[in-house]
Amino acid sequence: MSIWTQTVEKVVKFTVDNILEVESAEKYYQKAEELRVRNRLDGAISFYEKAINAEPSVYIYWHGMGSCLLDSERYKEAIFYFENASNLESNDVSVWSNLAFAYIGLKQYRNALEASEKALKLEQDNHLCWSTYAFCLQNLNRYKQAKEAYQMAINFEASNPEYWKNLGLCWQGLKEYKKALNAYRKAEELNPNNPEYTQLILSIQDRSQKKKKGLIFW
């Protein structure tokens, strides 16, 4: 057998092997997605791992694994996969948003804020990006900025009662109790069956009564 023939055979074998690996990776990924939808997360994780091992340069495999770990509340592990996904594809807003959620799960709000800022830069008209960014600011006690960010989220999605509730909490953190009360009332109007909103309203009204009696000053 000539050297040329041997070289051609090696190239053909390498190409076929690569094609088989790509096809296998896609099948593993599809199986992982199916299992995740059925909430069989341990099985899904196993197939995401196989997809990554077969074709490590595809960011959606890393993202899928991170998302599955996030669903499983395995936040520290999820961060590793989201960071690898972001290294392969930095323009997918869901990668940065999910990375922020994983950091939030660990209560690492500064890191979550950084990830949420990157998501927001990609989609400035996305109310979920604004609300995640606002939530991070809120948990860092940066109420003024958080309040402004929640207002932006509300501009794009005014029917979400949680945005109004969190806006109220920010107003309360700024000692703007009347504005907090209005926000809580809006949250209750949107979802009258949530007792948390009613309790927040009552707490502000109770504070107002105590102020009138001279028991507190604000």
Backbone hydrogen bonds, N-H to C=O, Kabsch-Sander energy under -0.5 kcal/mol:
donor,donor_aa,acceptor,acceptor_aa,energy
6,Q,2,S,-2.2
7,T,3,I,-2.4
8,V,4,W,-2.4
9,E,5,T,-2.4
10,K,6,Q,-2.0
11,V,7,T,-2.2
12,V,8,V,-2.7
13,K,9,E,-2.6
14,F,10,K,-2.7
15,T,11,V,-2.4
16,V,12,V,-2.6
17,D,13,K,-2.7
18,N,14,F,-2.2
19,I,15,T,-2.4
20,L,16,V,-2.5
21,E,17,D,-2.3
22,V,18,N,-2.4
23,E,19,I,-2.5
24,S,20,L,-2.6
25,A,21,E,-2.7
26,E,22,V,-2.4
27,K,23,E,-2.0
28,Y,24,S,-2.8
29,Y,25,A,-2.5
30,Q,26,E,-2.5
31,K,27,K,-2.3
32,A,28,Y,-2.4
33,E,29,Y,-2.5
34,E,30,Q,-2.2
35,L,31,K,-2.3
36,R,32,A,-2.3
37,V,33,E,-2.2
38,R,34,E,-1.4
39,N,36,R,-1.8
40,R,35,L,-3.0
41,L,39,N,-1.2
44,A,40,R,-2.0
45,I,41,L,-2.7
46,S,42,D,-1.6
47,F,43,G,-1.6
48,Y,44,A,-2.6
49,E,45,I,-2.2
50,K,46,S,-1.6
51,A,47,F,-2.2
52,I,48,Y,-2.5
53,N,49,E,-2.4
54,A,50,K,-2.0
55,E,51,A,-2.3
58,V,55,E,-1.3
59,Y,57,S,-0.7
61,Y,58,V,-1.1
62,W,58,V,-1.0
63,H,59,Y,-2.8
64,G,60,I,-2.5
65,M,61,Y,-2.1
66,G,62,W,-2.5
67,S,63,H,-2.7
68,C,64,G,-2.2
69,L,65,M,-2.3
70,L,66,G,-2.3
71,D,67,S,-2.3
72,S,68,C,-1.4
73,E,70,L,-1.6
74,R,69,L,-3.0
75,Y,73,E,-1.1
78,A,74,R,-2.2
79,I,75,Y,-2.2
80,F,76,K,-1.1
81,Y,77,E,-1.4
82,F,78,A,-2.6
83,E,79,I,-2.6
84,N,80,F,-1.7
85,A,81,Y,-2.3
86,S,82,F,-2.6
87,N,83,E,-1.6
88,L,84,N,-1.3
89,E,85,A,-2.3
92,D,89,E,-0.5
93,V,91,N,-0.7
95,V,92,D,-0.9
96,W,92,D,-1.2
97,S,93,V,-2.5
98,N,94,S,-2.5
99,L,95,V,-2.0
100,A,96,W,-2.2
101,F,97,S,-2.2
102,A,98,N,-2.2
103,Y,99,L,-2.1
104,I,100,A,-2.5
105,G,101,F,-2.3
106,L,102,A,-1.0
107,K,104,I,-1.7
108,Q,103,Y,-2.8
109,Y,107,K,-1.2
112,A,108,Q,-2.1
113,L,109,Y,-2.5
114,E,110,R,-1.9
115,A,111,N,-2.0
116,S,112,A,-2.7
117,E,113,L,-2.2
118,K,114,E,-1.4
119,A,115,A,-1.8
120,L,116,S,-2.4
121,K,117,E,-2.0
122,L,118,K,-1.0
122,L,119,A,-0.5
123,E,119,A,-1.5
126,N,123,E,-1.3
127,H,125,D,-0.7
130,W,126,N,-1.9
131,S,127,H,-2.4
132,T,128,L,-2.2
133,Y,129,C,-2.2
134,A,130,W,-2.6
135,F,131,S,-2.5
136,C,132,T,-1.9
137,L,133,Y,-2.0
138,Q,134,A,-2.9
139,N,135,F,-2.1
140,L,136,C,-0.7
140,L,137,L,-0.9
141,N,138,Q,-1.6
142,R,137,L,-2.6
143,Y,141,N,-1.2
146,A,142,R,-2.5
147,K,143,Y,-3.0
148,E,144,K,-1.8
149,A,145,Q,-2.1
150,Y,146,A,-2.7
151,Q,147,K,-2.0
152,M,148,E,-1.5
153,A,149,A,-2.2
154,I,150,Y,-2.5
155,N,151,Q,-1.8
156,F,152,M,-1.2
157,E,153,A,-1.8
160,N,157,E,-0.8
163,Y,160,N,-0.8
164,W,160,N,-1.1
165,K,161,P,-2.6
166,N,162,E,-2.6
167,L,163,Y,-2.2
168,G,164,W,-2.4
169,L,165,K,-2.1
170,C,166,N,-1.9
171,W,167,L,-2.5
172,Q,168,G,-2.6
173,G,169,L,-2.2
174,L,170,C,-1.5
175,K,172,Q,-1.7
176,E,171,W,-3.1
177,Y,175,K,-1.0
180,A,176,E,-2.1
181,L,177,Y,-2.6
182,N,178,K,-2.0
183,A,179,K,-1.9
184,Y,180,A,-2.5
185,R,181,L,-2.4
186,K,182,N,-1.8
187,A,183,A,-2.1
188,E,184,Y,-2.5
189,E,185,R,-2.3
190,L,186,K,-1.9
191,N,187,A,-1.9
194,N,191,N,-1.5
197,Y,194,N,-0.7
198,T,194,N,-1.1
199,Q,195,P,-2.4
200,L,196,E,-2.1
201,I,197,Y,-2.1
202,L,198,T,-2.5
203,S,199,Q,-2.1
204,I,200,L,-1.7
205,Q,201,I,-2.5
206,D,202,L,-2.6
207,R,203,S,-1.6
208,S,204,I,-2.2
209,Q,205,Q,-2.1
210,K,206,D,-2.1
211,K,207,R,-2.0
212,K,208,S,-2.0
213,K,209,Q,-1.5
214,G,211,K,-1.6
215,L,210,K,-3.0
216,I,210,K,-0.8
